[in-house]
């Protein structure tokens, strides 16, 4: 990853923080595109204090103008965009309610961040990848699109399934430009964001971990290797694929 410029949306916490630190640790420049400027700055300092390269940019992926400004800043600073990791998403704090009780604004806001946010980021960065004749786009979906879905999560599961469709469509569209597009499908992952939710914690311990082939709680660092591989030259002939990283729960 030496010299690669890697944009990680939602890079100020959770999975995004792990991706930013993982890529920076392999020599990449980690762009932390994060709506929470304080969190973004904290991750930038973690990386630079460890000798890596990073740039925090406060970014709202649901706002096309904010995303365009982020991309322009990256290109002005580094002259290139090599990898885009569409990680930003709403999950923590969303309501689990029957579909007929789901408010219109809840549905629209979640899809605007989780799906349209990824579209905005691709739209703002793909021209630089095309010009270079090389690029990697990695979308963070969820293994809930493969497994029996949890009840009362129609908005979340729909958004993650849409990312699978976006991945396939973009892979077909961008392959001739030297750009690959793949999706990573995490399982139920414990992050600093959701450790305070006892219901989520109990469900993970009692219902998820016992069904995994690897019977332990998934953590953000478990996903970094998959992203590094898909962003590498070695994965240059892999595109349009969905890679579950969930301890084997989809296979047992």
C-alpha positions as CSV (number, residue, x, y, z in Angstrom):
1,X,0.0,0.0,0.0
2,X,3.0,2.3,0.0
3,X,2.0,5.7,-1.4
4,X,-1.6,4.7,-2.1
5,X,-4.2,7.3,-1.1
6,X,-7.1,5.6,0.6
7,X,-10.4,7.3,1.5
8,X,-12.3,5.7,4.4
9,X,-15.7,7.1,5.0
10,X,-16.9,7.0,8.6
11,X,-13.2,6.6,9.5
12,X,-13.5,8.3,12.9
13,X,-14.7,5.3,14.8
14,X,-15.6,1.6,14.7
15,X,-14.8,-0.3,11.5
16,X,-13.6,2.8,9.7
17,X,-11.1,3.6,12.4
18,X,-9.6,0.1,12.1
19,X,-9.5,0.4,8.3
20,X,-7.7,3.8,8.4
21,X,-5.2,2.6,10.9
22,X,-4.7,-0.7,9.1
23,X,-4.0,0.9,5.7
24,X,-1.8,3.6,7.2
25,X,0.2,0.9,9.0
26,X,0.9,-0.6,5.5
27,X,2.2,2.7,4.1
28,X,-0.9,4.2,2.7
29,X,-2.1,7.8,3.2
30,X,-5.4,7.3,5.2
31,X,-8.0,9.9,4.4
32,X,-10.5,10.0,7.3
33,X,-13.7,11.3,5.8
34,X,-15.9,11.5,8.9
35,X,-19.0,13.6,9.9
36,X,-17.7,14.0,13.4
37,X,-14.6,16.3,13.0
38,X,-13.4,15.6,16.6
39,X,-13.4,11.8,16.0
40,X,-11.7,12.3,12.6
41,X,-9.0,14.4,14.2
42,X,-8.4,11.9,17.0
43,X,-7.8,9.1,14.4
44,X,-5.5,11.3,12.4
45,X,-3.4,11.9,15.5
46,X,-3.3,8.2,16.4
47,X,-2.0,7.4,13.0
48,X,0.6,10.3,12.7
49,X,1.8,9.7,16.3
50,X,2.6,6.1,15.2
51,X,4.6,7.4,12.2
52,X,1.9,7.0,9.6
53,X,0.3,9.4,7.1
54,X,-3.3,10.6,7.5
55,X,-5.6,13.5,6.8
56,X,-8.9,14.1,8.6
57,X,-11.6,15.8,6.6
58,X,-15.0,16.5,8.1
59,X,-17.4,15.0,5.6
60,X,-21.2,14.3,5.4
61,X,-21.5,11.6,2.9
62,X,-25.3,12.3,2.5
63,X,-24.4,15.8,1.3
64,X,-23.0,15.7,-2.3
65,X,-21.4,19.2,-1.9
66,X,-19.6,18.0,1.2
67,X,-18.3,14.9,-0.6
68,X,-17.2,16.9,-3.6
69,X,-15.3,19.3,-1.4
70,X,-13.6,16.3,0.4
71,X,-12.5,14.8,-3.0
72,X,-11.2,18.1,-4.2
73,X,-9.1,18.5,-1.0
74,X,-7.6,15.1,-1.4
75,X,-6.7,15.7,-5.0
76,X,-5.3,19.1,-4.2
77,X,-3.1,17.6,-1.5
78,X,-2.0,14.3,-3.0
79,X,-3.0,14.4,-6.7
80,X,-4.5,11.0,-6.7
81,X,-7.3,8.8,-5.2
82,X,-6.5,5.1,-5.3
83,X,-8.9,3.4,-2.9
84,X,-12.4,4.3,-1.7
85,X,-13.9,2.4,1.3
86,X,-17.6,3.2,1.6
87,X,-17.9,2.4,5.3
88,X,-20.0,5.3,6.6
89,X,-23.5,4.1,7.7
90,X,-26.2,4.5,10.2
91,X,-26.7,1.6,12.5
92,X,-26.2,2.5,16.2
93,X,-29.3,4.2,17.5
94,X,-31.7,3.3,14.7
95,X,-35.0,2.0,15.8
96,X,-36.0,-1.6,15.4
97,X,-39.8,-1.3,14.7
98,X,-42.3,-3.0,12.4
99,X,-42.4,-1.6,8.9
100,X,-45.8,0.0,9.5
101,X,-44.4,1.9,12.5
102,X,-41.3,3.1,10.7
103,X,-41.4,6.8,10.1
104,X,-40.8,8.1,6.6
105,X,-37.9,10.3,7.7
106,X,-36.2,7.3,9.4
107,X,-36.4,5.3,6.2
108,X,-35.2,8.2,4.0
109,X,-32.3,9.3,6.3
110,X,-30.9,5.8,6.6
111,X,-31.0,5.1,2.9
112,X,-29.6,8.6,2.2
113,X,-26.5,7.8,4.3
114,X,-26.0,4.1,3.7
115,X,-26.8,4.0,0.0
116,X,-26.8,7.5,-1.5
117,X,-23.8,8.3,0.6
118,X,-21.8,5.5,-1.2
119,X,-23.1,6.8,-4.6
120,X,-22.0,10.3,-3.7
121,X,-18.5,9.2,-2.9
122,X,-18.1,7.0,-6.0
123,X,-19.4,9.9,-8.2
124,X,-16.9,12.3,-6.6
125,X,-13.8,10.0,-6.9
126,X,-14.2,7.7,-9.9
127,X,-12.9,10.3,-12.4
128,X,-9.5,10.3,-10.7
129,X,-9.3,6.5,-10.7
130,X,-10.3,6.4,-14.4
131,X,-7.6,8.9,-15.2
132,X,-5.0,6.8,-13.4
133,X,-6.3,3.6,-15.0
134,X,-6.4,1.9,-11.6
135,X,-8.7,2.0,-8.6
136,X,-10.4,0.0,-5.9
137,X,-13.8,0.6,-4.5
138,X,-14.9,-1.4,-1.4
139,X,-18.5,-1.2,-0.1
140,X,-19.3,-2.3,3.4
141,X,-22.5,-4.3,3.2
142,X,-23.6,-6.8,5.9
143,X,-24.0,-10.6,6.2
144,X,-27.7,-9.9,7.1
145,X,-28.3,-9.9,3.3
146,X,-27.3,-13.5,3.1
147,X,-28.8,-14.9,6.4
148,X,-32.4,-15.0,7.7
149,X,-32.9,-11.3,8.5
150,X,-33.5,-9.9,11.9
151,X,-37.1,-8.8,12.5
152,X,-38.0,-5.1,12.3
153,X,-34.9,-4.0,10.5
154,X,-36.3,-3.5,7.0
155,X,-34.7,-0.1,6.5
156,X,-31.2,-1.3,7.5
157,X,-31.3,-4.6,5.6
158,X,-32.7,-2.9,2.5
159,X,-29.8,-0.4,2.5
160,X,-27.2,-3.1,2.8
161,X,-28.8,-5.2,0.1
162,X,-28.7,-2.1,-2.2
163,X,-25.0,-1.9,-1.7
164,X,-24.6,-5.4,-3.1
165,X,-26.6,-4.3,-6.2
166,X,-24.5,-1.2,-6.5
167,X,-21.3,-3.2,-6.2
168,X,-22.3,-5.5,-9.1
169,X,-23.5,-2.6,-11.3
170,X,-20.3,-0.6,-10.8
171,X,-18.0,-3.7,-11.3
172,X,-19.6,-4.2,-14.7
173,X,-19.4,-0.5,-15.6
174,X,-15.9,0.3,-14.4
175,X,-13.9,-2.9,-15.2
176,X,-12.7,-1.6,-18.5
177,X,-11.2,1.4,-16.6
178,X,-9.0,-0.7,-14.4
179,X,-11.2,-0.3,-11.4
180,X,-12.5,-3.1,-9.3
181,X,-15.5,-2.9,-7.1
182,X,-16.2,-5.4,-4.3
183,X,-18.3,-5.7,-1.1
184,X,-17.3,-6.9,2.3
185,X,-20.1,-8.4,4.4
186,X,-19.2,-8.2,8.1
187,X,-21.0,-10.1,10.8
188,X,-22.1,-8.7,14.1
189,X,-19.0,-6.8,15.1
190,X,-18.2,-5.4,18.5
191,X,-16.9,-1.8,18.3
192,X,-16.4,1.0,20.8
193,X,-19.7,2.4,19.4
194,X,-22.0,-0.5,20.4
195,X,-20.4,-1.9,23.5
196,X,-22.8,0.1,25.7
197,X,-25.9,-1.5,24.2
198,X,-26.6,-4.4,26.4
199,X,-29.3,-5.8,24.2
200,X,-26.9,-6.0,21.2
201,X,-24.2,-7.4,23.4
202,X,-26.5,-10.1,24.8
203,X,-27.8,-11.1,21.4
204,X,-24.2,-11.3,20.1
205,X,-23.1,-13.6,22.9
206,X,-26.2,-15.8,23.0
207,X,-27.4,-16.0,19.4
208,X,-24.5,-15.0,17.1
209,X,-21.3,-16.4,18.5
210,X,-22.6,-19.9,19.1
211,X,-23.6,-20.2,15.4
212,X,-20.2,-19.2,14.1
213,X,-17.5,-21.7,13.0
214,X,-15.1,-19.5,14.9
215,X,-16.8,-19.1,18.2
216,X,-15.7,-15.7,19.4
217,X,-16.9,-12.1,19.1
218,X,-15.9,-10.4,15.8
219,X,-13.9,-7.2,16.2
220,X,-13.1,-4.4,13.6
221,X,-9.5,-5.7,13.2
222,X,-10.9,-9.0,11.8
223,X,-12.0,-7.1,8.7
224,X,-8.8,-5.2,7.9
225,X,-7.1,-8.1,6.1
226,X,-10.0,-8.6,3.7
227,X,-10.0,-4.9,2.8
228,X,-6.2,-4.8,2.3
229,X,-6.4,-7.8,0.0
230,X,-9.2,-6.4,-2.1
231,X,-7.3,-3.1,-2.4
232,X,-4.1,-4.8,-3.5
233,X,-2.7,-5.5,-6.9
234,X,-3.1,-9.2,-6.1
235,X,-6.9,-8.8,-6.2
236,X,-6.8,-7.2,-9.6
237,X,-8.9,-9.9,-11.3
238,X,-11.6,-10.0,-8.5
239,X,-14.6,-7.7,-9.0
240,X,-18.3,-7.7,-8.4
241,X,-17.9,-10.1,-5.5
242,X,-19.4,-10.3,-2.0
243,X,-16.9,-11.4,0.7
244,X,-18.5,-12.4,4.0
245,X,-16.2,-11.9,7.0
246,X,-18.3,-13.3,9.9
247,X,-16.5,-16.2,11.5
248,X,-18.3,-18.7,9.2
249,X,-21.8,-18.1,10.4
250,X,-23.1,-18.2,6.8
251,X,-21.7,-21.7,6.3
252,X,-22.8,-23.6,9.5
